[in-house]
Amino acid sequence: MSCIKNSFEALKAKNEKALVGFVTAGDPDFDKSVEIVKAMCEGGMDVLELGIPFSDPTADGPVIQRSSQRALSSGMSLPKVLEMVKIVRGFTKIPIVLFGYYNPIFSYGGKRFYEDALAAGADGVLIVDLPPEESAELTSLWEGDDFDFIRLVAPTTGQDRMKQIADEASGFIYLVSMTGVTGSQGLDSSKVADVIAPLKAVTDLPVCVGFGISTPEHVKAVAAVSDGVVVGSAFERLIEENLENRGLHTMVQEYTESLKAATRG
C-alpha cells in the first residue's frame, strides 16, 4: 500500500479529512523553507505538496508566482528540491508530493527523476501541464507502482473526461474548486459539492479540493463534501508578508493548527 493511500485510510478511521499544504520549495531560501515546512508538519499537516519553482507557472496566481521567483532567485533548482525532500523526510513521515510543471522534469530526465525522487523520500508527483494522453512517455520509464501520479480535474471537466483522468491517476485526485488560478477569490462550497458528485461516481480514489481556500471556515465547508482540502496561496501569502519576521515559524504552525482543527469531524 502506498504511503498516500495508507494516510487517507488512517484519517478515515479517525473521522478526519486530510489537510494538504502547499509551499514552494526554497521560498524565500533553502534553510528558511525547511523551517517553514517543519512548522507546517508540527502544526498537524497530513500531506505536503512541495512546489518545484518554475518561471512560467500557468496555473498559479500572483502570490505563488512571486514565491517561485524568490526561490529561483535564491538558487533553487530541481536537484535542490530533491535535496530538500531528503531533509524533510528526516523529520516527518507524512506523504510528500512534488508539485510542478513538466519542463524541469523533462530536462532532468524522466527515469532519473523517478529514481531520485523515490530515493529522496517523495511519494508522488502532480504535473500540472501533463495530460493523460501525453504522460506515458514519462510513466513508462517508471519501474514500479510505488510513486503516485496525482491528477487534476477542473470544475469544467465533463464526467467522461473525469473517468479518463481518474483511470490514469493514483494517490488522490486534486479537484480545482473554481475556474481561475491559485489564490482566486469567491469559493462556493455548494458548487464544489456539485462537481464532486460526478467525480466520486467514476473513482474510488480520495478527492482533495484546492484553489481559493484560506480560512478554517473554508476548510470546514469543503471538508464536509471531500476527502481533503488543499491550502497553498494562503501559506505563501503568510510567508511573503513576514519574510523578515523571526516569529514566522510560530505563525505558520499556529495557522496550520487552525486549519487542521477544521478537518476533524
ZIBEL-V701374 format. One record per helix or strand of 2 or more residues. SS is the DSSP state (alpha for helix, beta for strand). FROM is the first residue (numbers start at 1). LEN is the number of residues. If there is no record, write none. Layout:
# ZIBEL-V701374
SS:FROM:LEN + SS:FROM:LEN
This chain:
# ZIBEL-V701374
alpha:3:11 + beta:18:7 + alpha:30:13 + beta:47:5 + alpha:62:12 + alpha:78:12 + beta:95:6 + alpha:102:7 + alpha:110:11 + beta:124:4 + alpha:132:3 + alpha:136:4 + beta:148:6 + alpha:159:9 + beta:172:5 + alpha:189:12 + beta:206:5 + alpha:216:8 + beta:228:4 + alpha:233:8 + alpha:248:14
